Amino acid sequence: MPRYEYRCRTCGDTFELSRPMAESSAPANCPQGHDDTVKLLSTVAVGGTASAPAPAPRASGGSGGGCCGGGCCG
């Protein structure tokens, strides 16, 4: 179940709630009982390693290959 982050406009507390995506925009009360809250935009951290850069295009005068350069597009 996704977790959503909210901030209370009354006390300034930030809190998270686990709820279905269908309820992500539903009002949320802060843990202190205040109902003036706003949903925060969260960033997604993606882990992994960087991939190698794409090869540089060839400097040839003729058709360079690929789909349209190779004549397969008609």
C-alpha positions as semicolon CSV with decimal commas, in nm:
position;residue;x (nm);y (nm);z (nm)
1;M;0,000;0,000;0,000
2;P;0,149;0,343;-0,091
3;R;0,254;0,589;0,179
4;Y;0,160;0,954;0,145
5;E;0,316;1,245;0,331
6;Y;0,106;1,527;0,474
7;R;0,176;1,851;0,662
8;C;-0,056;2,006;0,919
9;R;-0,113;2,377;0,856
10;T;-0,217;2,431;1,218
11;C;0,078;2,281;1,409
12;G;0,332;2,231;1,127
13;D;0,382;1,858;1,192
14;T;0,466;1,634;0,898
15;F;0,325;1,281;0,902
16;E;0,273;0,982;0,672
17;L;-0,029;0,765;0,608
18;S;-0,056;0,432;0,428
19;R;-0,371;0,429;0,219
20;P;-0,497;0,300;-0,116
21;M;-0,423;0,514;-0,421
22;A;-0,798;0,574;-0,461
23;E;-0,792;0,756;-0,124
24;S;-0,473;0,958;-0,183
25;S;-0,666;1,286;-0,218
26;A;-0,904;1,219;0,071
27;P;-0,874;1,456;0,371
28;A;-0,634;1,347;0,645
29;N;-0,629;1,449;1,011
30;C;-0,291;1,509;1,172
31;P;-0,193;1,296;1,474
32;Q;-0,267;1,598;1,698
33;G;-0,630;1,598;1,576
34;H;-0,617;1,899;1,342
35;D;-0,800;1,871;1,011
36;D;-0,627;2,151;0,812
37;T;-0,367;1,938;0,631
38;V;-0,210;1,937;0,288
39;K;-0,067;1,642;0,094
40;L;0,301;1,690;0,009
41;L;0,465;1,595;-0,317
42;S;0,716;1,323;-0,250
43;T;1,024;1,246;-0,454
44;V;1,109;0,893;-0,553
45;A;1,459;0,765;-0,492
46;V;1,580;0,526;-0,757
47;G;1,889;0,319;-0,687
48;G;2,118;0,140;-0,922
49;T;2,422;0,206;-1,132
50;A;2,468;0,440;-1,422
51;S;2,474;0,287;-1,767
52;A;2,727;0,360;-2,037
53;P;2,648;0,657;-2,262
54;A;2,501;0,591;-2,605
55;P;2,756;0,563;-2,886
56;A;2,816;0,877;-3,092
57;P;2,654;0,887;-3,435
58;R;2,871;0,793;-3,732
59;A;2,987;1,066;-3,966
60;S;2,916;0,894;-4,297
61;G;2,780;1,052;-4,610
62;G;2,545;0,772;-4,713
63;S;2,255;0,610;-4,540
64;G;2,339;0,582;-4,174
65;G;2,147;0,267;-4,100
66;G;1,863;0,251;-3,855
67;C;1,507;0,210;-3,968
68;C;1,446;0,515;-4,183
69;G;1,811;0,566;-4,279
70;G;1,837;0,207;-4,393
71;G;1,545;0,223;-4,632
72;C;1,291;0,011;-4,444
73;C;1,042;0,300;-4,424
74;G;0,858;0,339;-4,746
